[in-house]
């Protein structure tokens, strides 16, 4: 079994680089070989996978966090080759939300390598976003509004790990900003003064937040969480409930499953696909049912 291993040695505040020797040996102990691609800057993983001859491999493995997987995924779909082997993950990043779907914790690399070696494949859904600047794919989430503001603010507190999002959330709740939203979900239109929209393919956002508790990775639908304008006190309550997924029952939240989502805003809103920060509204988002083959437990 031959793998293309895209490895981010800086993930998990550098811990990923420290465990690489052990990971390399564990892969070889399972009788697998690999070609290694170290990523050293943003965008490199996308380029590496896009330019690779994927017909040479039995799998493409992303080792890092959700950001590394996001880049690998987009390089995978930009690759012009007709052969596309399954994708797998070795979760070594700060945020590993997609890994939870497979039953993996952060730095659970022994179990992750066992899953790849077992070669059990599951077809999973992938999100596709068309925007004015182009298009991209996402495996986990796509948000805008307050969630994008939180994502940007969290960079200041990155050394605090997963707590960075909690601190950034409190900061942005105090500086509450709304925007005019028109969103069409499979033909149903909502127009309102809005706080945020989170479009989820998986249950978790980051490692702590259960943003979409009813999400299923292979149902052909995206779970959309929409927060209308509300008080800071209500936002605090909603935020506290996200840790258990109970926020979807709050009266200021709408939680809707949809295959196609069309978004229009009066001012262009920055997007956060899989925790990255690029692109703006307006957008059209579709769920591509069972589009991707993934190594699964």
N, C-alpha and C positions, 0 to 999 in steps of 0.2 A: 504494500500500500504506500503510495507516494503522495505527499502533501505539499502544498504551497503554504508556508507558515509566515504570516505577516505579524511581526512582533514589535510592540511598542515598549521599549525598555524604560521609558519615563513614566509609564502608567503607575497608578497607585503611589504617587510621590516617589518614584524611583524604586519601589520595592520589586516591581516586575523585573527590572534588570538584575536584581540580586538573586532571583530564583531561576533565572534562565538556564543555568547549568543543570540544575536538578530537573527542570522541565524537559530539556533536550535529552537527558538520559532516560527519563520515563517514557518518552515517545519511542526511543530506540529499543527500550526493553520490551515494548509491545510489538516489535517487529516492523515498525513503520519507519520510512525514510522521509526526508523533507528537504526542500529548498527554502532557505531562510532569507527573509527580507526584513531588515530592521528599519523602522520608521523613525525619523529624527525631526520632522517638521510637519505642520498641518498640511493636509492634502497629499502627502506622499503615498499613503496607503491606497488611495483611490487610483493614483497614477500607476503604481506598481501592479495592481490587479488588472487594471484596464489594459496594460501593455503585455501582460503575461500570456503565454500559450497555455491556456487552461486545459487543453486536450492532453497535456502531459501528466495531469494530476487526478487523483481519486478524491481529493477534497481541498477546499480552500479554508484555512484556519485563521481566525482573527484572535490574537492574544493581546489584550489591553482592556479598555473599558467600552462603554456604549459608543463613544466617539470614534474609536478605532473601528468597531463593527460597522458604524454608519459609513465610514469612508470605504471600507472593504466592499460593502453592499453596493455602493454607487459605482465603484470601479468594476465590479462584477457585471452590472447591467450595461455599463458603457463598453465592455469588452466585445469586440466584433466577432469573436469566434462562435462557432455553432455548438461547441461542446461546453456545457456548464456543469461541473461536478458539484456535489453538495457543499454547503458552508457549515463550518463548526466554530465553536468558541472555546477559548481557555481564558476565563474571566480574571484579569489581573489589574483592573482599573479601580478608580474611585467610585464610579457609578456603573453598576452591572445589572440594570433592570431586566434586560432580556434574559439573562442567565437564570433568573428566578423561575421563568416559565419552564425551564428544563430541570428545575430542582437543584440548581447550583448556587452556592454562595460565592462571595468574592474570595479569590485565591484558592478556590476548591479545585485546583488544577489536576490533582490525581484522579478525581472522579470524572472531570472533563475529558481527560485523555482516555480513560476507560470507555466513555461514551463514544468517542471518535473511533477507537479501535474496534468496538462492537459493530460499527457500521450499520446501526439501525437508523433508518431515514424516516422523517416525517415531513409532509408537505404543509407549509405554513403560509399564512397571509402576509402580504407586504403592502404598505401604503405608498401611493404615488401622488406627488404634488406637482401641479403645473402652475407656474407663476409667470409674470412678465419677463423676468430675467432668465428663464429657462425651466428646467424641471429637476426633480430629485426623488429618490426613494427613501423611505424610513421604515425601521423595524419596530420601533418602540412608540414614540410620541411625536406630535407636532403641535406646538402651542404658540399663542400670541396674546398680547395684552399684558396683564400683571405677571403672568407666568414667565414671559420673556424678560420683563424687567427684573424679576427675581433671579433668573438664570444669569443675567449680566452682572447684577450686584454680587452674586455668590462668588464671582471670580476674585473679589477682594479678600474673601475669607477662605480661599481654597485650601490653605494649610490646615484648616480645622476639619477637613474631610466632609463626611455627610452632613455634619452640623452646619456647614456653610450655607446650605439651602434654608435651614430653619432660621438662621440669623438674618439672611437676606430677605426672607419672607416677612419677618417682623418689621424690617426697615421699610419695605414697600407698602405694607399695610398702613403704616403711619403716614406715608405720602401717597395716599390713594388717588389714582387717576382712572377715569372712565373714557370710553370712546363710543362713537356711533357704529353699530353693527347691523349688517343685514346678512343672514346666513340661511341657506336653503339646503335642507337635508332630505334627500330623496323626494323633492317636490314640496316639502313643508317649509314655509318661510317664517323666520323670526326676525323682527326688527326691534331693537331696544338699545338703551344706554347700557353699556356692558363693561365688565371688569376683565374677564379673560375667557378664552376658549382653549380647551385641551382636547386634541383628537388622539385617541389611544388605540393602539393595536394590541397592547399587553396590559396587564393589571397594574404594574408598578411604574412610578416615575421616580428616578433616582433609586435609592436603596430602601427608603423609609416610607414613601408616600404611596398609598394604594388609591391612585387616581381613578382607575376604572375597574372596580371590584367584579363586575360582571363580564369583563372582556374575555373573549376566547380567541385563540391564535389561528383557528381554522374555520371560523363560521362565515367568512366572507363579508363581515361587517366591522366598521370602526365604531368605537364607543366615544361619544362626544359629550364633554362636560362643559356647560355654559353657565357662567355666573353673571346675572344681571346686576345693575347698580344696587348697592346696599350699604348699610352703615359699617363703620370700622369694627364695631362690636360683633356684628354678624359675620364679617370676614374673619375675625379672630376665631369665632366658633366653627366656621367652615374649615379653617386651617387646622384646628385641633382635631376635627373629625376625619380629615384626610388620612391620618395615620392608620385608621381602621377601615377606611372606605365608607364610613357612615355619612359623609357629606352629601352624597347623592340624594338623600332624603330631605335635605334642607329646602325650605320653600323658595329660596332665592337661587337655587340650582336647578337647571334642566339637564337631564341625563338621557341621551337619545342615541340609539344605534342607527347607523346609516351606511349605505354603500358609496354614495356620492355626496360630497359636501362642497357647496359653492359659497365663497366668502367675499363680501364687499365691505370696505370700511371707508369712511370719509377721508381719513388720513392713513397713509400707508403704515402698517404695523409690522415690526420686525418679527421674524419667525424663529422658533427654536426646535429644529428637527433633531430628535435624539440627543437633546442637550447641547447641540451646537448652536451657533448664532449667525444666521445669514438668510437672505431672501426677505421679501415683503409681500403683504397682501396688495391686490386681490389674488385669490388662489382658487383652484379647483382641485379637490382631493378625491381620490378613488381608492377603494380597497380592492386589491388584486388577489382574489381568492386562491389559496394554495399555490401561489406563484413560485415559491422558493422551496427547494429541497434542503433540509437541515438535519445535521446529526443530532439525534434525540435519545433520551434515556428510555 
